Amino acid sequence: ECEVSHVHEWATHHIVIGSVLDVHFSRTISQSLAYTDGEYHAVG
């Protein structure tokens, strides 16, 4: 659960600033992903 504090529009993007209020974890273990250069990449 998150709380948005600011939204900034820049060109064709929106930059969202906020706080994480609560985190829920899955019981299954999965690899984290990062999105960069137009693709998803496994992290870790």
CHARMM internal coordinates of N, CA and C (Angstrom, degrees):
IC EDIT
DIST 1 N 1 CA 1.4462
DIST 1 CA 1 C 1.5256
ANGL 1 N 1 CA 1 C 107.65
DIST 1 C 2 N 1.3291
ANGL 1 CA 1 C 2 N 116.59
DIHE 1 N 1 CA 1 C 2 N 135.81
DIST 2 N 2 CA 1.4660
ANGL 1 C 2 N 2 CA 121.84
DIHE 1 CA 1 C 2 N 2 CA -177.55
DIST 2 CA 2 C 1.5228
ANGL 2 N 2 CA 2 C 111.01
DIHE 1 C 2 N 2 CA 2 C -129.18
DIST 2 C 3 N 1.3155
ANGL 2 CA 2 C 3 N 114.63
DIHE 2 N 2 CA 2 C 3 N 158.47
DIST 3 N 3 CA 1.4629
ANGL 2 C 3 N 3 CA 121.49
DIHE 2 CA 2 C 3 N 3 CA 175.50
DIST 3 CA 3 C 1.5285
ANGL 3 N 3 CA 3 C 107.56
DIHE 2 C 3 N 3 CA 3 C -124.22
DIST 3 C 4 N 1.3137
ANGL 3 CA 3 C 4 N 117.04
DIHE 3 N 3 CA 3 C 4 N 119.86
DIST 4 N 4 CA 1.4643
ANGL 3 C 4 N 4 CA 122.30
DIHE 3 CA 3 C 4 N 4 CA -178.99
DIST 4 CA 4 C 1.5226
ANGL 4 N 4 CA 4 C 109.09
DIHE 3 C 4 N 4 CA 4 C -81.81
DIST 4 C 5 N 1.3427
ANGL 4 CA 4 C 5 N 116.57
DIHE 4 N 4 CA 4 C 5 N 128.82
DIST 5 N 5 CA 1.4632
ANGL 4 C 5 N 5 CA 119.73
DIHE 4 CA 4 C 5 N 5 CA 178.16
DIST 5 CA 5 C 1.5281
ANGL 5 N 5 CA 5 C 112.28
DIHE 4 C 5 N 5 CA 5 C -106.55
DIST 5 C 6 N 1.3325
ANGL 5 CA 5 C 6 N 117.86
DIHE 5 N 5 CA 5 C 6 N -30.60
DIST 6 N 6 CA 1.4624
ANGL 5 C 6 N 6 CA 121.43
DIHE 5 CA 5 C 6 N 6 CA 179.15
DIST 6 CA 6 C 1.5247
ANGL 6 N 6 CA 6 C 110.28
DIHE 5 C 6 N 6 CA 6 C -149.03
DIST 6 C 7 N 1.3287
ANGL 6 CA 6 C 7 N 116.11
DIHE 6 N 6 CA 6 C 7 N 146.01
DIST 7 N 7 CA 1.4616
ANGL 6 C 7 N 7 CA 121.83
DIHE 6 CA 6 C 7 N 7 CA 171.94
DIST 7 CA 7 C 1.5223
ANGL 7 N 7 CA 7 C 106.72
DIHE 6 C 7 N 7 CA 7 C -130.48
DIST 7 C 8 N 1.3311
ANGL 7 CA 7 C 8 N 116.23
DIHE 7 N 7 CA 7 C 8 N 122.76
DIST 8 N 8 CA 1.4589
ANGL 7 C 8 N 8 CA 121.91
DIHE 7 CA 7 C 8 N 8 CA 179.83
DIST 8 CA 8 C 1.5227
ANGL 8 N 8 CA 8 C 108.55
DIHE 7 C 8 N 8 CA 8 C -113.61
DIST 8 C 9 N 1.3160
ANGL 8 CA 8 C 9 N 116.92
DIHE 8 N 8 CA 8 C 9 N 129.69
DIST 9 N 9 CA 1.4603
ANGL 8 C 9 N 9 CA 121.05
DIHE 8 CA 8 C 9 N 9 CA 175.56
DIST 9 CA 9 C 1.5207
ANGL 9 N 9 CA 9 C 108.26
DIHE 8 C 9 N 9 CA 9 C -91.81
DIST 9 C 10 N 1.3303
ANGL 9 CA 9 C 10 N 115.68
DIHE 9 N 9 CA 9 C 10 N 132.57
DIST 10 N 10 CA 1.4516
ANGL 9 C 10 N 10 CA 121.10
DIHE 9 CA 9 C 10 N 10 CA 178.49
DIST 10 CA 10 C 1.5153
ANGL 10 N 10 CA 10 C 107.67
DIHE 9 C 10 N 10 CA 10 C -140.96
DIST 10 C 11 N 1.3190
ANGL 10 CA 10 C 11 N 115.97
DIHE 10 N 10 CA 10 C 11 N 111.96
DIST 11 N 11 CA 1.4697
ANGL 10 C 11 N 11 CA 122.61
DIHE 10 CA 10 C 11 N 11 CA -177.40
DIST 11 CA 11 C 1.5235
ANGL 11 N 11 CA 11 C 109.25
DIHE 10 C 11 N 11 CA 11 C 54.03
DIST 11 C 12 N 1.3285
ANGL 11 CA 11 C 12 N 117.50
DIHE 11 N 11 CA 11 C 12 N -116.21
DIST 12 N 12 CA 1.4719
ANGL 11 C 12 N 12 CA 120.92
DIHE 11 CA 11 C 12 N 12 CA -178.35
DIST 12 CA 12 C 1.5280
ANGL 12 N 12 CA 12 C 112.14
DIHE 11 C 12 N 12 CA 12 C -100.49
DIST 12 C 13 N 1.3437
ANGL 12 CA 12 C 13 N 117.98
DIHE 12 N 12 CA 12 C 13 N 11.95
DIST 13 N 13 CA 1.4616
ANGL 12 C 13 N 13 CA 121.83
DIHE 12 CA 12 C 13 N 13 CA -175.55
DIST 13 CA 13 C 1.5267
ANGL 13 N 13 CA 13 C 111.31
DIHE 12 C 13 N 13 CA 13 C -118.99
DIST 13 C 14 N 1.3024
ANGL 13 CA 13 C 14 N 114.98
DIHE 13 N 13 CA 13 C 14 N 160.60
DIST 14 N 14 CA 1.4594
ANGL 13 C 14 N 14 CA 122.38
DIHE 13 CA 13 C 14 N 14 CA 171.15
DIST 14 CA 14 C 1.5296
ANGL 14 N 14 CA 14 C 107.30
DIHE 13 C 14 N 14 CA 14 C -119.29
DIST 14 C 15 N 1.3217
ANGL 14 CA 14 C 15 N 116.86
DIHE 14 N 14 CA 14 C 15 N 129.75
DIST 15 N 15 CA 1.4583
ANGL 14 C 15 N 15 CA 122.16
DIHE 14 CA 14 C 15 N 15 CA 176.57
DIST 15 CA 15 C 1.5231
ANGL 15 N 15 CA 15 C 106.32
DIHE 14 C 15 N 15 CA 15 C -103.23
DIST 15 C 16 N 1.3243
ANGL 15 CA 15 C 16 N 116.12
DIHE 15 N 15 CA 15 C 16 N 118.49
DIST 16 N 16 CA 1.4628
ANGL 15 C 16 N 16 CA 121.76
DIHE 15 CA 15 C 16 N 16 CA -175.32
DIST 16 CA 16 C 1.5267
ANGL 16 N 16 CA 16 C 108.86
DIHE 15 C 16 N 16 CA 16 C -108.16
DIST 16 C 17 N 1.3346
ANGL 16 CA 16 C 17 N 116.07
DIHE 16 N 16 CA 16 C 17 N 124.54
DIST 17 N 17 CA 1.4616
ANGL 16 C 17 N 17 CA 122.95
DIHE 16 CA 16 C 17 N 17 CA 178.23
DIST 17 CA 17 C 1.5235
ANGL 17 N 17 CA 17 C 107.38
DIHE 16 C 17 N 17 CA 17 C -112.19
DIST 17 C 18 N 1.3232
ANGL 17 CA 17 C 18 N 116.30
DIHE 17 N 17 CA 17 C 18 N 134.10
DIST 18 N 18 CA 1.4535
ANGL 17 C 18 N 18 CA 118.57
DIHE 17 CA 17 C 18 N 18 CA -179.16
DIST 18 CA 18 C 1.5123
ANGL 18 N 18 CA 18 C 112.24
DIHE 17 C 18 N 18 CA 18 C -166.06
DIST 18 C 19 N 1.3289
ANGL 18 CA 18 C 19 N 114.63
DIHE 18 N 18 CA 18 C 19 N -170.87
DIST 19 N 19 CA 1.4591
ANGL 18 C 19 N 19 CA 122.49
DIHE 18 CA 18 C 19 N 19 CA -179.37
DIST 19 CA 19 C 1.5147
ANGL 19 N 19 CA 19 C 110.09
DIHE 18 C 19 N 19 CA 19 C -124.29
DIST 19 C 20 N 1.3212
ANGL 19 CA 19 C 20 N 115.71
DIHE 19 N 19 CA 19 C 20 N 142.52
DIST 20 N 20 CA 1.4633
ANGL 19 C 20 N 20 CA 121.21
DIHE 19 CA 19 C 20 N 20 CA 174.30
DIST 20 CA 20 C 1.5217
ANGL 20 N 20 CA 20 C 107.25
DIHE 19 C 20 N 20 CA 20 C -85.24
DIST 20 C 21 N 1.3316
ANGL 20 CA 20 C 21 N 116.67
DIHE 20 N 20 CA 20 C 21 N 122.26
DIST 21 N 21 CA 1.4572
ANGL 20 C 21 N 21 CA 121.42
DIHE 20 CA 20 C 21 N 21 CA -178.63
DIST 21 CA 21 C 1.5201
ANGL 21 N 21 CA 21 C 112.34
DIHE 20 C 21 N 21 CA 21 C -96.53
DIST 21 C 22 N 1.3276
ANGL 21 CA 21 C 22 N 117.03
DIHE 21 N 21 CA 21 C 22 N -32.34
DIST 22 N 22 CA 1.4577
ANGL 21 C 22 N 22 CA 121.26
DIHE 21 CA 21 C 22 N 22 CA -177.56
DIST 22 CA 22 C 1.5199
ANGL 22 N 22 CA 22 C 108.84
DIHE 21 C 22 N 22 CA 22 C -154.68
DIST 22 C 23 N 1.3257
ANGL 22 CA 22 C 23 N 116.81
DIHE 22 N 22 CA 22 C 23 N 146.60
DIST 23 N 23 CA 1.4603
ANGL 22 C 23 N 23 CA 122.51
DIHE 22 CA 22 C 23 N 23 CA -179.66
DIST 23 CA 23 C 1.5186
ANGL 23 N 23 CA 23 C 108.57
DIHE 22 C 23 N 23 CA 23 C -125.98
DIST 23 C 24 N 1.3281
ANGL 23 CA 23 C 24 N 116.56
DIHE 23 N 23 CA 23 C 24 N 134.41
DIST 24 N 24 CA 1.4622
ANGL 23 C 24 N 24 CA 122.46
DIHE 23 CA 23 C 24 N 24 CA 176.77
DIST 24 CA 24 C 1.5228
ANGL 24 N 24 CA 24 C 107.88
DIHE 23 C 24 N 24 CA 24 C -115.74
DIST 24 C 25 N 1.3167
ANGL 24 CA 24 C 25 N 116.71
DIHE 24 N 24 CA 24 C 25 N 129.48
DIST 25 N 25 CA 1.4564
ANGL 24 C 25 N 25 CA 121.93
DIHE 24 CA 24 C 25 N 25 CA -179.32
DIST 25 CA 25 C 1.5165
ANGL 25 N 25 CA 25 C 110.52
DIHE 24 C 25 N 25 CA 25 C -106.52
DIST 25 C 26 N 1.3126
ANGL 25 CA 25 C 26 N 115.69
DIHE 25 N 25 CA 25 C 26 N 143.54
DIST 26 N 26 CA 1.4587
ANGL 25 C 26 N 26 CA 122.54
DIHE 25 CA 25 C 26 N 26 CA 174.60
DIST 26 CA 26 C 1.5234
ANGL 26 N 26 CA 26 C 108.76
DIHE 25 C 26 N 26 CA 26 C -80.00
DIST 26 C 27 N 1.3042
ANGL 26 CA 26 C 27 N 117.00
DIHE 26 N 26 CA 26 C 27 N 152.38
DIST 27 N 27 CA 1.4670
ANGL 26 C 27 N 27 CA 120.60
DIHE 26 CA 26 C 27 N 27 CA 177.08
DIST 27 CA 27 C 1.5248
ANGL 27 N 27 CA 27 C 111.13
DIHE 26 C 27 N 27 CA 27 C -77.06
DIST 27 C 28 N 1.3261
ANGL 27 CA 27 C 28 N 117.23
DIHE 27 N 27 CA 27 C 28 N -18.23
DIST 28 N 28 CA 1.4611
ANGL 27 C 28 N 28 CA 120.18
DIHE 27 CA 27 C 28 N 28 CA 178.19
DIST 28 CA 28 C 1.5231
ANGL 28 N 28 CA 28 C 109.36
DIHE 27 C 28 N 28 CA 28 C -89.54
DIST 28 C 29 N 1.3156
ANGL 28 CA 28 C 29 N 115.42
DIHE 28 N 28 CA 28 C 29 N 147.56
DIST 29 N 29 CA 1.4638
ANGL 28 C 29 N 29 CA 121.06
DIHE 28 CA 28 C 29 N 29 CA 179.41
DIST 29 CA 29 C 1.5249
ANGL 29 N 29 CA 29 C 108.19
DIHE 28 C 29 N 29 CA 29 C -94.12
DIST 29 C 30 N 1.3118
ANGL 29 CA 29 C 30 N 115.83
DIHE 29 N 29 CA 29 C 30 N 127.44
DIST 30 N 30 CA 1.4574
ANGL 29 C 30 N 30 CA 119.97
DIHE 29 CA 29 C 30 N 30 CA 177.94
DIST 30 CA 30 C 1.5224
ANGL 30 N 30 CA 30 C 108.97
DIHE 29 C 30 N 30 CA 30 C -136.03
DIST 30 C 31 N 1.3129
ANGL 30 CA 30 C 31 N 115.70
DIHE 30 N 30 CA 30 C 31 N 158.46
DIST 31 N 31 CA 1.4504
ANGL 30 C 31 N 31 CA 121.34
DIHE 30 CA 30 C 31 N 31 CA 179.84
DIST 31 CA 31 C 1.5225
ANGL 31 N 31 CA 31 C 110.32
DIHE 30 C 31 N 31 CA 31 C -77.21
DIST 31 C 32 N 1.3211
ANGL 31 CA 31 C 32 N 116.45
DIHE 31 N 31 CA 31 C 32 N 142.92
DIST 32 N 32 CA 1.4612
ANGL 31 C 32 N 32 CA 121.40
DIHE 31 CA 31 C 32 N 32 CA 176.41
DIST 32 CA 32 C 1.5220
ANGL 32 N 32 CA 32 C 109.87
DIHE 31 C 32 N 32 CA 32 C -76.08
DIST 32 C 33 N 1.3355
ANGL 32 CA 32 C 33 N 115.76
DIHE 32 N 32 CA 32 C 33 N 152.75
DIST 33 N 33 CA 1.4594
ANGL 32 C 33 N 33 CA 121.55
DIHE 32 CA 32 C 33 N 33 CA 178.33
DIST 33 CA 33 C 1.5192
ANGL 33 N 33 CA 33 C 110.15
DIHE 32 C 33 N 33 CA 33 C -122.41
DIST 33 C 34 N 1.3136
ANGL 33 CA 33 C 34 N 115.86
DIHE 33 N 33 CA 33 C 34 N 147.67
DIST 34 N 34 CA 1.4612
ANGL 33 C 34 N 34 CA 122.82
DIHE 33 CA 33 C 34 N 34 CA 171.94
DIST 34 CA 34 C 1.5243
ANGL 34 N 34 CA 34 C 107.32
DIHE 33 C 34 N 34 CA 34 C -125.86
DIST 34 C 35 N 1.3342
ANGL 34 CA 34 C 35 N 116.64
DIHE 34 N 34 CA 34 C 35 N 142.90
DIST 35 N 35 CA 1.4620
ANGL 34 C 35 N 35 CA 121.74
DIHE 34 CA 34 C 35 N 35 CA 179.58
DIST 35 CA 35 C 1.5210
ANGL 35 N 35 CA 35 C 108.24
DIHE 34 C 35 N 35 CA 35 C -106.47
DIST 35 C 36 N 1.3244
ANGL 35 CA 35 C 36 N 116.36
DIHE 35 N 35 CA 35 C 36 N 117.67
DIST 36 N 36 CA 1.4552
ANGL 35 C 36 N 36 CA 121.17
DIHE 35 CA 35 C 36 N 36 CA 178.64
DIST 36 CA 36 C 1.5223
ANGL 36 N 36 CA 36 C 109.85
DIHE 35 C 36 N 36 CA 36 C -150.87
DIST 36 C 37 N 1.2934
ANGL 36 CA 36 C 37 N 116.27
DIHE 36 N 36 CA 36 C 37 N 147.59
DIST 37 N 37 CA 1.4695
ANGL 36 C 37 N 37 CA 122.25
DIHE 36 CA 36 C 37 N 37 CA 179.69
DIST 37 CA 37 C 1.5232
ANGL 37 N 37 CA 37 C 112.32
DIHE 36 C 37 N 37 CA 37 C 53.93
DIST 37 C 38 N 1.3352
ANGL 37 CA 37 C 38 N 117.03
DIHE 37 N 37 CA 37 C 38 N 34.71
DIST 38 N 38 CA 1.4573
ANGL 37 C 38 N 38 CA 121.40
DIHE 37 CA 37 C 38 N 38 CA 176.10
DIST 38 CA 38 C 1.5151
ANGL 38 N 38 CA 38 C 115.17
DIHE 37 C 38 N 38 CA 38 C 77.49
DIST 38 C 39 N 1.3512
ANGL 38 CA 38 C 39 N 117.64
DIHE 38 N 38 CA 38 C 39 N 12.20
DIST 39 N 39 CA 1.4626
ANGL 38 C 39 N 39 CA 121.27
DIHE 38 CA 38 C 39 N 39 CA -178.89
DIST 39 CA 39 C 1.5234
ANGL 39 N 39 CA 39 C 110.64
DIHE 38 C 39 N 39 CA 39 C -140.64
DIST 39 C 40 N 1.3425
ANGL 39 CA 39 C 40 N 116.01
DIHE 39 N 39 CA 39 C 40 N 156.32
DIST 40 N 40 CA 1.4582
ANGL 39 C 40 N 40 CA 121.89
DIHE 39 CA 39 C 40 N 40 CA 172.50
DIST 40 CA 40 C 1.5234
ANGL 40 N 40 CA 40 C 109.05
DIHE 39 C 40 N 40 CA 40 C -90.59
DIST 40 C 41 N 1.3347
ANGL 40 CA 40 C 41 N 116.68
DIHE 40 N 40 CA 40 C 41 N 140.05
DIST 41 N 41 CA 1.4627
ANGL 40 C 41 N 41 CA 122.96
DIHE 40 CA 40 C 41 N 41 CA 179.83
DIST 41 CA 41 C 1.5235
ANGL 41 N 41 CA 41 C 109.25
DIHE 40 C 41 N 41 CA 41 C -131.86
DIST 41 C 42 N 1.3325
ANGL 41 CA 41 C 42 N 117.09
DIHE 41 N 41 CA 41 C 42 N 139.62
DIST 42 N 42 CA 1.4599
ANGL 41 C 42 N 42 CA 121.73
DIHE 41 CA 41 C 42 N 42 CA 176.43
DIST 42 CA 42 C 1.5271
ANGL 42 N 42 CA 42 C 109.28
DIHE 41 C 42 N 42 CA 42 C -68.73
DIST 42 C 43 N 1.3261
ANGL 42 CA 42 C 43 N 116.22
DIHE 42 N 42 CA 42 C 43 N 140.33
DIST 43 N 43 CA 1.4583
ANGL 42 C 43 N 43 CA 122.60
DIHE 42 CA 42 C 43 N 43 CA 179.20
DIST 43 CA 43 C 1.5249
ANGL 43 N 43 CA 43 C 107.90
DIHE 42 C 43 N 43 CA 43 C -117.80
DIST 43 C 44 N 1.3186
ANGL 43 CA 43 C 44 N 115.81
DIHE 43 N 43 CA 43 C 44 N 131.75
DIST 44 N 44 CA 1.4629
ANGL 43 C 44 N 44 CA 119.26
DIHE 43 CA 43 C 44 N 44 CA 174.94
DIST 44 CA 44 C 1.4794
ANGL 44 N 44 CA 44 C 115.74
DIHE 43 C 44 N 44 CA 44 C 98.93
END
COOR INIT
IC SEED 1 N 1 CA 1 C
IC BUILD
